[in-house]
Amino acid sequence: AGQRHLLAPGRALRVALERGQLHSMILWGPPGTGKTTLARLFARVVDAEFLALSAVMAGVKDIRAAVEEARRFREQGRATVLFLDEVHRFNKAQQDLFLPYVEDGTIVFIGATTENPSFEVVSALLSRARVYVLKSLTSDDISAVVQRALTDPQRGIGGRAPGGADFTIDQDALLALCAAADGDARRALGTLETAADLASDGHISAATIQDLAAGTRRRFDKGGDQFFDQISAL
């Protein structure tokens, strides 16, 4: 959902994917805007293997193991997308480990970050990867995600209401949920799931959403881009 500025017909990234020309990239954007989802979809579109690491938990040993797995796939004639979430958490030495494998085509590197990659990603890696900026989702985008979750019996909450029916939601509740999400689909889905747990009759009301959304705050950081953006706006 969303990201039409990157994925609308005719846009450079969309054209590259349609031609199967996947390339290394950095996806930069706020939480819950689809960075991990996009990386998985990219790998699926070009029929590549998908390996995922998180810089919060992974170390040098994990990187080397992923590269070895990518080499085995390459010997079988398959490309590998190596996705690194929270790439800004890795130090320079850890980020440098990817360079030779990106250079020789062992992996297609996709990094995800909520921080400005110009400051947090080493220049050598930046020079080998295109940076794509993801935007916060609009209320319409969030609404589409929520409506899909309400009816999807496998990945959503469809069919989990009492009696096996789909959950229903007031229009006012949907609007309140979209506003409380602050452009973050993950936050919206988390709130929806909790609201569904509280809806004994299968109907999610505006009052329930307002209770759950009480105390939520807009995204903010300490000295990062959002800090200066909001100070500038004020």
Buried (B, 14 or more C-beta within 10 A) or exposed (E): BBBEEBBEEEBEBBEBBEEEEBBBBBBBBBBBBBBBEBBBBBBEEBEBBBBBBBBEEBEEEBBEEBBEBBEEBBEEEEBBBBBBBBBBBBEEEBBEBBBEBBEEEBBBBBBBBBBBBEEBBBEBBBEBBEBBBBBBBBBEBBBBBBEBBBEEEEEBBBBBBEEEEBBBBBEEBBBBBBBBBBBBBBBBBBBBEBBBEEBEEBBBBBEBBBEBBEEEEEBEBEEBBBEEEEEEEE
